[in-house]
Amino acid sequence: MRKFTFFTCFLACLFPVAGFAQYTGREAQAIARLERELKTDVANDALDGGISALIMKNDKVIWAKAFGYANRDTKKLADTGTIYRIASITKTFTATLMMMLVEDKVISLDDPAEKYVPEVKNIIGYNEDTKFTLRQLASHTSGLRRWSEMFTANIGPVGEWQKKLLLSLAQTQFESKPGKQWLYCDVGYCILGLALERAAGQPYMQMVKNRIIDPLHMTHTFFAPDDASLPNLAQGLYNPNGVVDTRIPLSQNSGMGYGVPNGGLFSTPTDLAKLVSTFITKTGLLSKESIRQMKLTPKGGKDYGLGLALDPQNNVNYFGHNGLIPGYSSQYLIDDDSKYAVILMRNYNVGFTNVIVTAYKLLDDI
């Protein structure tokens, strides 16, 4: 029988846990394969980094485990309460907040962004034919290039992201006309975050905390680490070329310029599971209709709704989001049919495990 550890007891208090030992045969085989893969890959990567993983069914965690180290200098082991940067998974939070404001009738999805952020008129090539909407920003169909060309756009404290965004607009430009094609766009989500802030008359980060993080009791999710959270923050190991750099991830803890609504959050697998559960069985944050809207690909889009990546081409009802930032890789993925979900977080970028492929394989297997 599987040992019922203190950590399992802790999880049970934090989140509903469906008997860890009571797996179906298919679940047991899939989980055993995942454990072997993650354990072997982390060891073979030979970075002394770590990966934390979690599997849910319906709104319950059925398995959670970590492999390797959260900090290779102190040899602190990773666990499923280890804090990681979740990067672009933040976009799901921003899109969720957007739908909340739609439900409140504060905004409409087809409102032009210039209604709330008139400074978008400073974007290179902006005119009557290139006006874009909030829906287009959230679905990456605004036509904007991924980033501003301003060299320092992604540098600066988290509390000044709005200022950095506005400075960057004059060096932001279009790749195509709005609504014509899907172009993944980080600066677009920053514009969206500022639009939501101005429409509601409340700071974006405070709204995310008050309306999503706090109601879901996500006690280890935030935009900037404080002294209490630093001991549990995974050390970021940026290794795009095989050489590990810890300085860049460390320097970004205090902020990444305008990079807040598009990728600024820190979280843990157990915390993120609480948000994921709202897209599976719980509807406490959003109505079923709002969630349905988030899973629709709009005109000009491709395999992406509103803050949710979709996979209709492979005849599976999977959706979720990944995140990649110097020193961290993450993925959550939900099977809308079976109601299984998997969350993976790692404190390095390049390794034998591809967090996206691994998440898909787990849902296929289970």
VENGI-V202802 format. One record per backbone hydrogen bond with DSSP energy under -1.0 kcal/mol. CO is the residue of the C=O (numbers start at 1). NH is the residue of the N-H. If there is no record, write none. Layout:
BEGIN
co = [CO CO]
nh = [NH NH]
END
This chain:
BEGIN
co = [3 5 6 7 8 9 10 11 16 19 21 24 25 26 27 28 29 30 31 32 33 34 35 36 37 38 39 40 41 49 50 51 52 53 54 55 55 56 57 60 61 63 65 67 68 70 71 71 76 76 79 80 83 84 86 87 88 89 90 91 92 93 94 95 96 97 98 99 100 101 101 102 108 109 111 112 113 113 117 118 119 120 123 127 132 133 134 135 136 138 140 141 143 143 146 146 150 152 153 156 157 158 160 161 162 163 164 165 168 169 171 172 173 177 186 187 188 189 190 191 192 193 194 195 196 197 197 203 204 205 206 207 208 208 209 212 213 214 217 218 222 226 229 230 232 238 239 245 246 247 248 250 254 256 258 260 265 266 267 268 269 271 272 273 275 276 277 277 287 288 289 290 293 294 298 303 308 309 311 312 317 319 320 321 323 325 327 328 329 330 331 332 333 334 335 339 340 341 342 343 344 345 346 347 354 355 356 357 358 359 360 361 362]
nh = [5 9 10 11 12 13 14 15 61 22 23 28 29 30 31 32 33 34 35 36 37 38 39 40 41 42 43 44 45 69 347 67 345 65 343 62 63 341 60 57 18 55 53 51 78 235 75 76 70 71 82 270 234 267 89 90 91 92 94 95 96 97 98 99 100 101 102 103 104 106 107 105 111 135 134 115 116 117 120 121 122 123 126 130 113 137 138 139 141 307 183 179 175 176 186 187 153 155 258 257 160 161 164 165 166 167 168 169 171 172 149 124 145 180 190 191 192 193 194 195 196 197 198 199 200 201 202 207 208 209 210 211 212 213 214 216 218 217 219 221 266 230 232 233 83 245 242 238 250 251 252 253 158 259 260 264 86 222 84 272 273 274 276 277 278 279 281 282 291 292 293 294 296 306 301 310 305 320 316 315 336 334 309 332 330 328 237 325 346 323 344 321 342 319 339 58 335 56 333 54 331 52 329 237 358 359 360 361 362 363 364 365 366]
END
